[in-house]
Amino acid sequence: MATNQDFDDRRGDDDADAPRPRSSEISERLKFLAAMFRSPRRVSSVTPTSRQTAVEMARPIDCRSGLPVLELGPGTGPITRAILDRGIAPENLYAIEYSADLCRHLEKAFPGVNIIHGDAFDLDATLAGTGVLLFDCVISGIPLLSFGPGRSNGLLAGALDRVPPGRPMVQITYSAKAPLQPSDPRVRMRRSARIVRNLPPASVWLYSRPD
C-alpha cells in the first residue's frame, strides 16, 4: 500500500502588489473559461494556474538529464511557460492537450514546443508518432479527482512507465487531500508544495517508483 512520506510544505506567496493583468493575460483567461465550459471535467480550476504554482510544478525537472519533458493538460500554458523558464528547450517539451482550440492557442504562444492534440489517458496512441520513449518527468495539470481512481491510476502507470526509476509524475490538485491514492504498492507519493495564494489554494504532489 502506498504511503504518504514526509513532505516539504512550501507555502508559495505571490507578490501582494501584483500588476494589473495585461491584454494577453486577459485573453488567456477568456480562452481558459471557454475551454472550461466546453469540457468542465478536464479543467481543474475555475481560474488559470498562478505563476507561483506553475513555478512549483516545474521545480522537480532535472535539466541536466538531457531528457525531454512531458506535460499533460497544459490548458492556456502557465505551466508550459514555467517549464521553458526552468531551462527546457522548446523542442524538448511535449505537451498533450485534449482541446483543439487550446492546441491552436498553445502553438501560437509557444513556437517550437511539440503541441500534441490527443488524449493523455491513452499515451500509447497519443505519443506513437513522436518516437520518444523516455522523459525526465511528467507534469500533469489534469484534474485526476474528476476521472475516478481506475482511469487515474491507468494514467499514472502510463506516465511512470515513461520516466526513469525514481523520477516523478508531478500532479497539481486544488483539493485538501491527495489527488490519487496509487493502486500500485511500489509507487511512492509526497506533497512537495502548497500554494495558499493560488485561487483556489493548490498543492503539488510527486508520484514515483523507487530506483
N, C-alpha and C positions, 0 to 999 in steps of 0.2 A: 504494500500500500504506500502511495506517495506520501512523503512527509513534508511539512512546512518548515524550512530551515530558517534560522535567524536571518533577519533582513535589516539592511541599512535604510531606514525610512527617511529618505531625503524629502524635505518639505520645500518644494520649489516656490519661489516668490517673485512674481513679475514686478516690474517697477510700478510703484504706486501712481506716479505721474506719467502714465503711458500716453504717447502721442495719439492724436485723432487718427482714425483709420484712413488710409489712402484709398483712392478710387479703385486700385487693383484689389485691395483687401475687401472692399465692399462688393466688388464683382465676384470674388471668390466665395463670399458668404452667400450671395444670391444663388450661385451655382450649387453650393452645398445644400441649401434649402430645397432647391428644385429636385436634386437627387434624393433627398430625404423623403419628399412627398411621393416620388415615383416608386421607391423601394425602401420603405421605412425599416424593414428587418435588417438591411445591410448597412445602415447608418447607425453608428454607435452613440451619437450625441446630437442634441439639437443645435449645437454650435461647433464650428471647426476647432480642432485641437490647438491649444495655445502654444506660443513659441517655447516657453519653458518646458512644457510637456513633450513637445517634439524633440527638444534637445536631450531630455532624459531617455526617450525612446531610441535615439541614435547613439547614446553613450556606450552601449556594450560592443559596438562594432570594433573589430581589430583591424585597423587599417594596414597593419604590417603583414597580414596573412596572404595578401596577393589574390584573395578570392573575391568574386563578386558578391553583392548583397541582394537578397530577395525581399521585396516589400509587398505585402498583401493588403489590398483595400486602401490605396493612397488617398482616395477622395479628391479634394482640391489641391493637395500636395504640401501641407505644412510639414509633415514628417519627411517627405521626399526632399524638401529644401534643407532640413536639418541633416539628413544623411549626406547630401552633397557638401554641406558646410563642414561636416566631420572629416572630409578629405577623400571621399569616394568619387572617382571619376564618373561622369555621366554614363559612359559606355559600360561601366562595371556595376550599374544598378539596373535591376529588372523589377518592374512594378506591374502587378496584376490588378486590373480594375474591372469590375463587372459592368459598370455603366458606360455605354458608348459615348454619351455626352461628356462625361468626365474624362474619358480617354482623350477625346479631342482637345479638351482644355489642357490636360497634362502634356500632351505632345507640343502644344504651343508654348506652355510655361517652362518646360524643361527640355530644350533641344539636346539630343544625343542620348537621353535616357531611354532605355528599352521599355516602352509602354506596351503592355500586352492586354488586349481586350479578351477576358476569359474568366473562368470560374476557379477561384482559389481552392474550392473544395474538390477539384479534380486536377491536381497538379500534374499527374502523368500526361493528360491530354493537353493541358494549357501550356506546359513547358516543352512539349515534344519537339517543337521546331527550333528551339533555341540552341540545342547541343550542349547546354550547361548541365553538368551532373552534380556539382558541389558548390555550395555557397558558404561564405563565412558565417552568416547568421540569417535568420528570417525575422522580419519586423512586421508585425501584424496589427492593423487597425480595424480588423473585422470584429464586430460585436458577438463574441462566441456565446454569450448568455442567451442570445436571441435564437440560436440554432440547436440547442439541446446538446447533451453530453455525447450522444452517439456520433453525430456529424462532426462535432468539435474535436473529439478525440481522434477521429479519422484525419482531420486537417492537421492536428498536432503531430500524429505519427508520420504523415507525409512530409511535413516540414523538417522534422528531426532526421528523417532518412536522407535529407539533402544537405546536412551540415556535418562537419567532423564531430567525433565524440567530444562531449564537454562544451560544445558551442551551443548557444541558445536560440530558441524562438522567443522573441520579445513581444509581449502582449499588453495592450492597453485595456483598461476597464474603468468604468465610471461607477462600479458597484463597490460597496464596502467589503465584499468578500472576493475571494479568488475567482477569476473568470472561468476556470475549469479545474476540476479535480481529475487528474490523469487516471485512466484505467490501466495503463502500463506501470507495473510496480518499479520499473527501472528509472522512471522519469523523476527528476528532482525539480522542485519548484520553490521559488522565493520571491518576495516582493522587493524590488530594488529601489523604488522611489514612490513617494506620494506627493502630489502637487495640489495643495489646498486652494491655490488661487486660480486654478483652472475652473471653468464653468461648464458643467459641474466638476467638483473635485475628481481628480483622476489618480489612478495607481498604475505603475508599470511592474509587470511580473515577468520573470525569466523561467523558462522551462528548458531542461536539458537532460540528455542521457550521460552517464558518467564516462570518463576516459577509459 
